[in-house]
């Protein structure tokens, strides 16, 4: 089902009683009044919070699936993996996806008797999926923006007896719907575009598989990997403008990618919305929008740093998806990319004003 962001804005309003506040209240409490029988009541702050409940209701509407929130994107990824693997399990992950997922698998899961295999995004399906209990996918990959055939992979993994988990951070539910393509579990860092203002850490897990969600909820409750109520309140407020922010960001990214491809200082541009991009065909088939992330490769590391730091409309920062455009050289974190490779997250600035600043910075190199 396609998300209905307009309906999402009124989920709370249409259930209000006379005199109720229209804005979501922030419940900042670790304790609840519990005289007598506690069944059906909120009991303790590690288990229950009314602000969480409504946020999860909104996220469930966007994902068209039950949803649970976590204190970061990696909190969500950890929950999904620890809820689905055990000693002796075999998992498959992208070798060129978000690097912290690989660190989690290599430094912790492997030490608990989980066998970890890595494959590049562009050849991920080669070799098949027999024997893998969990297949973790990310499409587009971060930061390379390569894509996988999600419906084909989901079908093949299910036929082989495994489950799939997809990191959908870069696209959000408005840009891509992995669950509708047969993926079993979606994880995302809501720190990025979902929150949109670079002022919170949050993540979520969504799945239509009730058994998996029971395990994910148990992991959160027992591990204590819970979000703060204030962060939940902030994310709810951010989601109210997601549709307009995502629309502006994606539209601007398309304009910038086309112009950057013609600039003499740019050696390479990657953006799924460009007809010549290796990801274009899959993106056209699988996504509603081409996204707000693009990458450019300049002539040298020095010029890349100069470009980023000299442009007044690019924040030199890690992470992405905020209202302010940002950029960074991903090689500094160990990603296997050219030293002059720049991941550029397009924000909500007016596109012509943003382009003038970017062009001036490139021209000055």
N, C-alpha and C positions, 0 to 999 in steps of 0.2 A: 504494500500500500504506500502510495506517495505521502510524504509528511504534509500536514496541514498547519503551517505555522500560525495562520490567523486564528484557527480554532484553539491552538495551544495557548495563545494570549488570554483566552477567556475560560480556560479550564477551571481556574479558581473562582473567577467572577460568577460563573453560572451556578456555582454551588453555595454562594454566600447567603447568609440570613440577613435580615434587615439590621443595619447598624454595625455589621462586620467591617473590618478594614479591608479596603480593596488591595492594598499592597500586602505581600506576604509577611507575616510577623516573624521576627527572629526569636527563636526559643533558645535561650542561653541557660540551660539547667542540666545538672548531672543527676538530679534526684526528682522523683515524682511522688505525689501524695498517694499513699497506698494503704488505706485502712481496709483490713479484712482481705477478701478474695482479690487476687491480682490478675486473674485470667482475662485476657482481652484488653488489658490496660498497658500503657507505657510504663516500664519498670525502672530502667537505668540508662544513663547517658551513653554507655558503650553499645547499647542494644537498640535504643529507640530515640528518635527526635522528630517532632512534628515538622520542623523545617526540612529535614531530609525527606520525609514522607511525600511532601508536595513536590519537591524537586524531582524525586524519582518518578512521580506521577507524570510530570512534564516530559522527562527524558523517555519514559516508556511510550508516551504519545509520539515522540519524534522517531523512536526506533521501531514502533509497532511491536513491542516485545517487553516482557518484564525486565526491569533494570535496577541495578544496585550501584551506589556511589562509593568512591574511595578517595583517600586524601591526596592522590596523585595519579598520573597515568601509569607509572610503574607499579603503584599499589594495585591498580586494576589488572594489569598484566600479571603480576605475581599471584593475585587471587585466582585468576582464570587458570593459570598453569598449576598452582598447588591444589586446586580443586579437581584437576583432571589427570594428574600423573601420580605415580607411586614408584617405589623401587622396582627396577626392572622394565619400566616403561621406555619406549623409544619415541623421541620427538624430532621433528624436522623444522628448522627455522631458516630464514633468509640470511645469507652471509653478508649481504649489503643493505640490510634494513637498519632500523634504529639500533645503535650500538649497545645501549644499556640492556636491551632484551638479550643480546648475546652474552653480555657479562653475567646476567642473572643465571642463564643456562650453564655457562662454563664454570662459574665460581661457586654456585650453590646447588643447582639441580644435579649436575654431574657428580658431585660429591655425595649425593644421597642415592646413588645407584640408578640414575636416569641416564640413558644413552642419548647423546645429542649429536645430530648430523646437520651440517650446513650446506646449502646450495645457493647459487646466485639467482636473483629474481628472474632474469631472462631465460634461464634454463631450468627453472624450478621443477617442472613436471617431468623432466628427463630422469629416467630411472624408476619411475612409478612410485607408489606409496604403500606397497605391501609391507607389512610388519611395523608400520608406524602407528602408534597409539594416538598421538596428537601432532597435527600439522599446523604450524603457526605461519600465517601469511601477512604480508604488508604490501598494499598496492593502492596508489603509487608508493614506491620505495622511498625512504627518507635517508639520504638526501638526493639520490640519483634520479628519482621520478620515473623509474622503469615500472612496468605493470605486468600483472599475471592475469591469466584467464580464470577469473574466480569461479564462474559456474562449472567449468570443466574440472577444475581442481576439487571443488566441493563434492562433485558427483563421484570422481575417482577415489577420493579419500573415503567417502561413505561406503562405496562398493568394496573397499579394502578393509573395512571394519574400524576405521579411525574417525576421529572428530577433528574439525577445523576451527581455528581461532583466528580472527582477522583484526589487525590493528587498523582502524579507520580514522585515525587522528587527522590526517592531512585533508580529508574530504568532508568530514562531518556527515550526519544523516541526510542533510540537504543535498549533498553532492554525490553520494554513493550509498547504496543500501545492500551491504553484503548478506544480511540475513535473507533478503528476498532472492538472492542468487544461490541459496543453499548452504551458506556458511552456518556453522552451528553456534558460534559465540562471537560477539563483537566486543572489542575493547577499544578505549580511546582515552587520550589525555585531553580533558576538558580545560586544562590550563591554557590551551591554545585558542583556537577560534571560537569554541563554544562559550568560554568566559569572555574572551575578546579584549580585555583591558589590561592584561599583564599584571593583575593584582591578586591572583589567587592560584593555588595548586589544587587540582581535582582530577578525578578520572571516573569512568564508569564501565560496568560490564553489563551486556544485554544478551539475552538468549531466549528462544522459545522452547528450550529443553528444560522442563521443570526440575528434573533430577540434578542437572548441572547447576541451576540457580540455587537449589537448596544447599549444595556443597559450597558455592561461592558465599552465600549468606552465612553459613557456619564458619567458614574461614575468617570472614570479617569479624564476626562476633567473638570467636575464640582467640584470634591473633591480636585483636584490638586495632586493626588497620582501619580506623574510622576517620571520617572527615570532621572538621570543626563546623559547628552550626553557622558561624559567621561566613565561612568560605562557601557553604551550601547556599546561604542567602545571596551572596555575591554572584554565584553562578546562575542562580535563578534569574536575577536581574539581568545578567548578561544574555541569557537565552532569549529574553524578550526582544532584543534587537538583532538576534542572529541572522534572521532572514535578510534584513536590509544591509547589514554589514557584509555578509557572505556574497550577496549580489554585487555590491560595489567592488569588493576585493577581487572577485573572479573577473568581472568586466574590465577592471583596470589592468589586471595581470595579462589579459589577452592583448590589450593595446601595447603595453610595455614590451611584451615578448616579441611582437611583430616589429617594433621599432629597434629593439636591441639587436635583433638578427641582422639588421642593416647597418649597424654602427661599426666602423673600421677597428675600433679598439677591442671589440668583442670577438674572441676566437670561436666560441661555441655558445649556443643557447639551448637549454632544455626546457620545454614547456609542452605538456600534452595537447594543448590547443593549437599548436602549429601543425599544419598538414604534413610537413616533412619530418616531424618528430617520431622516433621509434615507438613511442607509446600512443600515438594518435589514434590508431585503429581500435585498440582495446579501450581507450578512454572514451571514444565516441560510442562504443557499444555498451559500456558498463557504467558510465557516470552521467549525471544530469548536468554537471558543470565541469570545466577543466581545472578548477582549483585556483588558489591564490599564491601557490609556491612556484617559483621558477629558479633556474640556475643559469649563471653565466660564468664562462672561463675567460680570464684575461691573459695577458702576455706573461706576467710574472707574479710571484708572491708579493713583491714590493708594490707593484701597481695595483694589485687587488686590495692590499691594506690601505693604500693611499686613496683609492676610489671610495672605499667604505667610510673611512674616517673623515674625508673631506666633504662628503655629501650631506648637506644640512637636513635633508628629509629622509635619511636612513639612520636608524639607531644601530650602532655596532653592538649587537647583543645576541646571545644564544636564545633558543626557543623561537617561536613564530606564532602567527595568527592574531596578533594584536591590531588595534586600530592604527598604531603607528607602524609604518613600514620599517623593516629591520633587515640586516644582512650580516653574514659572517663567512669567513673562510672555514669550511668544515674540516680541512686537513689538520687544523690545530687540535681537534679532538680525536684524531687517529682514524677518521674515515678514509677509506681507500679511494681517494680522489686526487686530481691534480692540485698542486699547492696553490694555484691561482683560481681554483673553483670556488664560487661564491653562491651560497643559498640565499635567495632574496625572497622575503615574505612581504607581499604587497598589502598595504593597509587601506585605510579609508580616506586618505587625502584626495582632493580633486586631482584627477589623473593628469591633466595638462600641467598643473603646478608641480606635481611629482616628477613628471617626465623632464621638465625644464631643469630641475635640480639634478637628476640623474645624468642627463645629457651634458650638463655643464661640468660635472665631476669627471665624466669620461673624457670630455674634450681637453681637460686640463692635464691629462696623464702624459 
